[in-house]
Amino acid sequence: MTIKDIVRLRLANQQIAGQVFTQPAKLVSWMGCVQAQDYAGAKWAIGNRIKKITDAAIEQHFNEGNILRTHVLRPTWHFVSPKDIHWMLHLTASKIRSFSKGYNKQLGIDPGILKRSKTIITRALEKNKKMTREALDLLLNKEKINTGNGRIGAILMDAELDALICNAGRDGKQFTYILLDEPSKKEKSFTRDEAIATLASRYFRSRGPATMEDFAWWSGLSITESRKGIEMNKRQLDFTNINGNTYWFSVEQPASKLKNNAVFLLPGFDEYAVAYKDRTAILYPKFFTTAGSGLKPIIIRNGRISGTWSRTEKKDTIQIEAAVFENSDKSTFKKIAAALKKYGEFREKKIVFLQ
């Protein structure tokens, strides 16, 4: 196996090349979770991996609670399936809290404030079912809890980590919070080892070939726990060694459907980049700064990041600009235009490609 083989398999396993899913919840569960702090981009991350789905359809799935949004793994937003949210939070919440402890102290948020806030939030959501962040902010202030200077985000995230609340839909452009047990129904609980094994299985089947260090970075687990996750999945995993690195992947590999010079347009923070600590397989070091370490909206050609793109939203159109790093010719921009057609169909808007 070569680095070229690795990127081809990643594109297939991540469902970017050769999609097999038709429902967002099943795609998200297959991947474990999908990073989602850039909400519009995260919807495209899902849409790019599902056949013939629109932005509006994914929004509807979110509004109906088929996919949820919460802080899990590293301390950032992710889409997650209702069936997975409890065991995943049980596994990762303590680690995320350790990241937040110093920040909360700096903001003057103590355990007493967090406990009181959660009581107020619970009573309000039991009565109203859904409330926007803005409404919860106003309510907490009315109850003499200071939510200024970022405190509201810290208070709500603490309630998320307790598996008390999560995002499930929007009211206009405002995200709404609900009590978590409404959509999730408290699915089967896992022991910690079972959760580690399940998370490792989801990761390597959907993002392999990848290293143990990649998994530790993505999951937020320790190296010891990440090694344990691989050991508990040894029968389902194979590996290859390249340049001194061990890459693990599922023994059941899909047939790679990547065409030569295939081009894909991925959003910022897409799992194709953010799921790996070492991104040199997909991004030459000389382009790291230009591509924001791969976390900007990116153009993929032959499995590698070969440029970036940006959008400007208009009333009825979306203007797209692309910056290709090297070897740009008419053929390359023609393939980018073809990829943009898919994005236009997803957004149900006319795309204006500014070349």
KOLBADREN-531214 format. One record per residue (C-alpha): residue in one letter; x, y, z. Coordinates in Angstrom, 2 decimals. Each point is the difference from the previous one (the first is absolute). Layout:
SITE   residuo        xx        yy        zz
SITE         A         X         Y         Z
...
***
This chain:
SITE   residuo        xx        yy        zz
SITE         M      0.00      0.00      0.00
SITE         T      1.20      3.52     -0.84
SITE         I     -1.01      3.49      1.13
SITE         K     -2.01      0.24     -3.23
SITE         D     -1.90     -3.14      1.04
SITE         I     -0.65      1.50      3.43
SITE         V     -1.67      3.13     -1.36
SITE         R     -2.07     -2.03     -2.46
SITE         L     -1.28     -2.23      2.81
SITE         R     -0.70      2.96      2.27
SITE         L     -2.14      1.64     -2.67
SITE         A     -1.97     -3.23     -0.39
SITE         N     -0.33     -0.73      3.73
SITE         Q     -1.03      3.58      0.73
SITE         Q     -2.74     -0.36     -2.63
SITE         I      1.36      2.87     -2.08
SITE         A      0.73     -2.28     -2.96
SITE         G     -2.79     -2.54     -0.44
SITE         Q     -2.80      0.90      2.41
SITE         V     -2.20     -2.80      1.34
SITE         F     -2.15      1.80      2.61
SITE         T     -3.30      1.77     -0.62
SITE         Q     -0.84      1.18      3.54
SITE         P      2.03      2.55      2.03
SITE         A     -0.43     -1.88      3.30
SITE         K      1.43     -3.21     -1.44
SITE         L      2.92      1.85     -1.59
SITE         V      0.77      1.84      3.25
SITE         S     -0.19     -3.23      2.01
SITE         W      2.29     -1.75     -2.51
SITE         M      2.57      2.74      0.55
SITE         G     -0.54      0.15      3.76
SITE         C     -0.58      3.75     -0.18
SITE         V      0.69      2.92     -2.34
SITE         Q      1.64      3.26      1.09
SITE         A     -2.61      2.76     -0.18
SITE         Q      1.05      3.35      1.46
SITE         D     -0.41      1.47     -3.51
SITE         Y     -3.65     -0.99     -0.34
SITE         A     -0.42      0.83     -3.69
SITE         G      3.26     -1.75     -0.85
SITE         A     -0.89     -3.03      2.11
SITE         K     -3.26     -0.44     -1.90
SITE         W      2.02     -0.05     -3.22
SITE         A      2.40     -2.52      1.60
SITE         I     -3.01     -2.31      0.41
SITE         G     -1.50      0.92     -3.38
SITE         N      3.28     -0.76     -1.75
SITE         R     -0.18     -3.55      1.36
SITE         I     -3.64     -0.79     -0.86
SITE         K     -1.53     -0.47     -3.41
SITE         K     -2.40      2.67     -1.21
SITE         I     -0.85      1.82      3.22
SITE         T     -0.54      3.72      0.50
SITE         D      0.99      2.48      2.67
SITE         A     -3.69      0.44      0.84
SITE         A     -0.46     -3.75      0.47
SITE         I      2.88     -0.20      2.47
SITE         E     -1.42      3.03      1.83
SITE         Q     -3.29     -1.88      0.30
SITE         H      1.73     -3.09      1.40
SITE         F      1.69      2.25      2.57
SITE         N     -3.27      1.73      0.90
SITE         E     -1.68     -3.39      0.48
SITE         G      2.76     -1.22      2.33
SITE         N      1.26     -2.73     -2.34
SITE         I      3.47      1.45      0.43
SITE         L      1.09      1.99      3.05
SITE         R      2.72      2.57      0.62
SITE         T      2.07      0.17      3.17
SITE         H      3.53      0.33      1.39
SITE         V      1.62     -3.42     -0.14
SITE         L      3.54     -1.34     -0.58
SITE         R      2.22      3.08     -0.10
SITE         P     -1.72      3.05      1.51
SITE         T     -1.80      1.04     -3.18
SITE         W     -3.40     -0.54     -1.63
SITE         H     -0.78     -3.30     -1.74
SITE         F     -3.03     -1.53     -1.69
SITE         V     -0.78     -3.35      1.63
SITE         S     -2.73     -2.61     -0.27
SITE         P     -2.57     -0.18      2.84
SITE         K      0.93     -3.68      0.37
SITE         D      3.64      0.85      0.71
SITE         I     -0.09      3.20      2.00
SITE         H     -0.26     -1.46      3.52
SITE         W      2.81     -2.55     -0.14
SITE         M      2.21      2.43     -1.87
SITE         L     -0.50      2.80      2.54
SITE         H      0.53     -2.47      2.85
SITE         L      3.37     -0.83     -1.57
SITE         T      1.23      3.49     -0.85
SITE         A     -1.72      2.52      2.30
SITE         S      2.57     -0.20      2.81
SITE         K      2.85      0.78     -2.40
SITE         I     -1.86      2.98     -1.47
SITE         R     -0.77      1.26      3.51
SITE         S      3.71     -0.08      0.81
SITE         F      0.57      2.39     -2.93
SITE         S     -2.78      2.28      1.25
SITE         K      0.88      0.09      3.69
SITE         G      2.53      2.84     -0.21
SITE         Y     -2.20      2.03     -2.34
SITE         N     -2.97     -0.31      2.34
SITE         K      2.13      1.10      2.94
SITE         Q      1.19      3.00     -2.00
SITE         L     -3.63      0.93     -0.70
SITE         G     -0.96     -0.36      3.66
SITE         I     -2.25     -2.99     -0.64
SITE         D      0.05     -2.37      2.97
SITE         P     -1.74     -3.39      0.48
SITE         G     -2.83      1.67      1.91
SITE         I     -0.82      2.28     -2.93
SITE         L      0.06     -2.94     -2.41
SITE         K     -2.29     -2.10      2.21
SITE         R     -2.51      2.83      0.43
SITE         S      0.08      0.80     -3.71
SITE         K     -0.77     -3.60     -0.92
SITE         T     -2.98     -0.04      2.36
SITE         I     -1.39      3.15     -1.63
SITE         I      0.64     -1.29     -3.53
SITE         T     -1.62     -3.37      0.74
SITE         R     -3.17      1.55      1.41
SITE         A     -0.26      2.38     -2.95
SITE         L      0.44     -2.71     -2.63
SITE         E     -2.41     -2.36      1.75
SITE         K     -2.57      2.76     -0.39
SITE         N      0.90      1.37     -3.44
SITE         K      1.54     -3.08     -1.70
SITE         K      2.27      2.15     -2.20
SITE         M      1.74      3.30      0.73
SITE         T      2.56      2.03     -1.88
SITE         R      3.38      0.87      1.44
SITE         E     -1.16      3.63      0.16
SITE         A     -3.10     -0.93      2.00
SITE         L      2.03     -2.09      2.45
SITE         D      2.47      2.87      0.35
SITE         L     -2.80      2.41      0.90
SITE         L     -1.52     -2.50      2.43
SITE         L      3.27     -0.58      1.86
SITE         N      0.62      3.72      0.25
SITE         K     -3.50      0.46      1.40
SITE         E      0.96     -2.56      2.66
SITE         K      3.06      2.12      0.90
SITE         I      2.56     -2.23     -1.75
SITE         N      2.60      2.01     -1.90
SITE         T      0.25     -1.30     -3.57
SITE         G      2.14      2.79     -1.46
SITE         N      3.51     -0.21     -1.47
SITE         G     -0.37     -3.56     -1.27
SITE         R     -1.54     -1.43      3.17
SITE         I     -3.18     -1.13     -1.79
SITE         G      2.03     -2.28     -2.29
SITE         A      1.87     -1.54      2.91
SITE         I     -3.20     -0.52      2.01
SITE         L     -1.83     -1.66     -2.89
SITE         M      2.97     -2.20     -0.91
SITE         D      0.18     -1.27      3.58
SITE         A     -3.66     -1.02     -0.27
SITE         E      0.77     -1.73     -3.30
SITE         L      2.85     -1.95      1.59
SITE         D     -2.42     -1.21      2.68
SITE         A     -2.08     -1.45     -2.87
SITE         L     -2.77      2.35      1.11
SITE         I     -0.53      2.13     -3.13
SITE         C      1.06      0.19     -3.64
SITE         N     -0.73      1.92     -3.20
SITE         A     -2.86     -1.48     -2.00
SITE         G     -1.11      2.37     -2.72
SITE         R     -0.24      3.73     -0.50
SITE         D     -2.64      2.67      0.44
SITE         G      0.74      2.25     -2.96
SITE         K      3.76      0.39      0.26
SITE         Q      0.11     -0.64      3.76
SITE         F      1.06     -3.43      1.25
SITE         T     -2.46     -1.59      2.39
SITE         Y      0.74     -2.12      3.05
SITE         I     -2.05     -2.94      1.23
SITE         L      0.30     -2.45      2.85
SITE         L      2.17     -2.76     -1.37
SITE         D     -2.18     -2.94      0.98
SITE         E     -2.77      1.26     -2.28
SITE         P      1.67     -1.21     -3.23
SITE         S      2.49     -2.51      1.34
SITE         K     -2.20     -2.11      2.30
SITE         K      3.17     -1.03      1.85
SITE         E      1.30     -2.69     -2.30
SITE         K      1.99     -2.98      1.29
SITE         S      2.81      1.07      2.34
SITE         F      3.55     -1.25     -0.54
SITE         T      2.80     -0.67      2.42
SITE         R      3.00      2.26     -0.54
SITE         D      1.91     -2.76     -1.78
SITE         E     -2.99     -0.75     -2.24
SITE         A     -0.26      3.67     -0.86
SITE         I      3.72      0.23     -0.83
SITE         A     -0.26     -3.11     -2.20
SITE         T     -3.09      1.33     -1.78
SITE         L      1.52      3.43     -0.63
SITE         A      3.21     -1.57     -1.36
SITE         S     -2.02     -2.27     -2.27
SITE         R     -2.02      2.94     -1.37
SITE         Y      3.15      2.04     -0.55
SITE         F      2.13     -2.53     -1.87
SITE         R     -2.84     -1.31     -2.17
SITE         S     -1.00      3.52     -1.09
SITE         R      3.36      1.81      0.00
SITE         G      2.63     -2.70     -0.42
SITE         P      2.72     -0.54     -0.90
SITE         A      1.10      2.11      2.97
SITE         T      2.52     -0.21      2.82
SITE         M     -0.60     -0.47      3.70
SITE         E      1.18      3.58      0.51
SITE         D     -2.61      1.19     -2.51
SITE         F     -2.71     -1.80      1.98
SITE         A      1.22      1.47      3.31
SITE         W     -0.06      3.50     -1.51
SITE         W     -3.49     -0.39     -1.45
SITE         S     -1.57     -1.71      3.02
SITE         G      1.75      1.94      2.75
SITE         L      0.83     -3.32      1.70
SITE         S      3.41     -0.69      1.47
SITE         I      2.58     -2.02     -1.91
SITE         T     -0.53     -2.86      2.47
SITE         E     -3.77     -0.01     -0.62
SITE         S      0.52      0.36     -3.76
SITE         R      2.34     -2.99      0.00
SITE         K     -2.61     -1.95      1.96
SITE         G     -2.64      0.92     -2.59
SITE         I      2.15     -1.49     -2.76
SITE         E      0.77     -3.13      2.04
SITE         M     -3.69     -0.63      0.64
SITE         N     -0.65      0.21     -3.76
SITE         K      2.99     -2.06     -1.19
SITE         R     -2.21     -2.57     -1.75
SITE         Q     -1.74      2.69     -2.01
SITE         L      3.12      2.00     -0.85
SITE         D      2.98     -0.42     -2.29
SITE         F      3.08      2.22     -0.21
SITE         T      2.83      1.09     -2.24
SITE         N      3.30      1.72      0.76
SITE         I      1.10      2.97     -2.11
SITE         N      2.97      2.24      0.75
SITE         G      0.15     -1.21      3.59
SITE         N     -3.73      0.59      0.67
SITE         T     -2.58     -2.72      0.64
SITE         Y     -3.32      0.60     -1.74
SITE         W     -3.07     -1.93      1.19
SITE         F     -3.14     -0.66     -2.04
SITE         S     -3.01     -2.29     -0.10
SITE         V      0.54     -3.40     -1.58
SITE         E     -3.22      0.61     -1.94
SITE         Q      1.10      2.68     -2.44
SITE         P     -2.30      1.47     -2.66
SITE         A      1.07     -0.02     -3.60
SITE         S      1.66      3.34     -0.72
SITE         K     -2.00      1.94     -2.60
SITE         L      2.37      2.94     -0.26
SITE         K      0.53      1.13     -3.57
SITE         N      3.31      1.47     -1.06
SITE         N      0.09      3.77      0.64
SITE         A     -3.37     -0.22      1.81
SITE         V     -0.86      3.32      1.68
SITE         F     -2.09      0.55      3.14
SITE         L     -0.89      3.22      1.80
SITE         L     -0.09     -0.49      3.77
SITE         P     -1.03      2.49      2.70
SITE         G      2.20      1.42      2.71
SITE         F      0.72     -2.39      2.89
SITE         D     -0.99     -2.97     -2.14
SITE         E      0.75     -3.42      1.50
SITE         Y      2.24     -0.77     -2.98
SITE         A      2.51      2.42      1.54
SITE         V     -0.92      0.50      3.64
SITE         A     -0.18     -3.73      0.82
SITE         Y      3.79     -0.41     -0.28
SITE         K      2.81      1.37      2.14
SITE         D      2.47     -0.59     -2.84
SITE         R     -1.40      1.54     -3.19
SITE         T      3.10     -0.39     -2.18
SITE         A     -1.69     -2.85     -1.90
SITE         I     -2.51      2.50     -1.40
SITE         L      1.83      3.32      0.24
SITE         Y      3.55      0.85     -1.02
SITE         P      1.77      1.86      2.85
SITE         K      0.74      3.00     -2.24
SITE         F     -3.77      0.65     -0.25
SITE         F     -0.84     -0.39      3.71
SITE         T     -0.25      3.72      0.71
SITE         T     -1.91      0.81     -3.20
SITE         A     -2.52     -2.76      0.70
SITE         G     -0.31      0.82      3.71
SITE         S      1.40     -3.47      0.80
SITE         G     -2.80     -1.39     -2.16
SITE         L     -2.77      1.55      2.10
SITE         K     -1.12      2.60     -2.56
SITE         P     -2.57     -0.92     -2.68
SITE         I      2.20     -2.20     -2.20
SITE         I      0.26     -1.33     -3.54
SITE         I      0.99     -3.66     -0.20
SITE         R      1.64     -1.37     -3.14
SITE         N      1.30     -3.56     -0.15
SITE         G     -0.58     -0.23      3.73
SITE         R      2.25      2.95      0.88
SITE         I     -0.84      3.56      0.97
SITE         S      0.83      2.00     -3.11
SITE         G     -1.73      3.30      0.74
SITE         T     -2.55      1.93      2.03
SITE         W     -3.37      1.53     -0.82
SITE         S     -2.29      2.63      1.45
SITE         R     -3.62      0.98     -0.45
SITE         T     -1.95      3.24      0.07
SITE         E     -3.72     -0.42      0.60
SITE         K     -2.40      2.07     -2.08
SITE         K     -3.79     -0.03     -0.01
SITE         D     -0.42     -2.48     -2.84
SITE         T      3.59     -0.96     -0.79
SITE         I      3.24     -1.07      1.66
SITE         Q      3.24      1.43     -1.32
SITE         I      2.95     -2.37      0.21
SITE         E      3.68      0.84     -0.26
SITE         A      2.71     -2.66     -0.18
SITE         A      3.75      0.19      0.59
SITE         V      1.93     -2.96     -1.37
SITE         F      3.49     -0.47      1.42
SITE         E      1.81     -1.22     -3.11
SITE         N     -0.41     -1.69     -3.39
SITE         S     -3.23      1.88     -0.64
SITE         D     -1.28     -0.27     -3.57
SITE         K     -3.30      0.08     -1.85
SITE         S     -0.58     -3.68      0.77
SITE         T      0.36      0.58      3.75
SITE         F     -2.45      2.90      0.05
SITE         K     -2.42     -1.98     -2.14
SITE         K      0.00     -2.75      2.64
SITE         I     -0.46      2.58      2.77
SITE         A     -2.99      1.39     -1.89
SITE         A     -1.45     -3.52     -0.22
SITE         A      0.46     -0.45      3.78
SITE         L     -1.70      3.36      0.54
SITE         K     -3.02     -1.23     -1.93
SITE         K     -0.54     -2.60      2.74
SITE         Y      0.32      2.71      2.64
SITE         G     -2.53      2.16     -1.85
SITE         E     -2.46     -2.89     -0.12
SITE         F      0.52     -0.54      3.73
SITE         R     -0.62      3.65      0.82
SITE         E     -2.75      0.30     -2.64
SITE         K      1.55      3.22     -1.23
SITE         K      1.74      1.17     -3.12
SITE         I      3.80     -0.08      0.28
SITE         V      2.07      2.78     -1.52
SITE         F      3.60     -1.18     -0.35
SITE         L      2.35      2.98     -0.03
SITE         Q      3.08     -1.28     -1.84
***
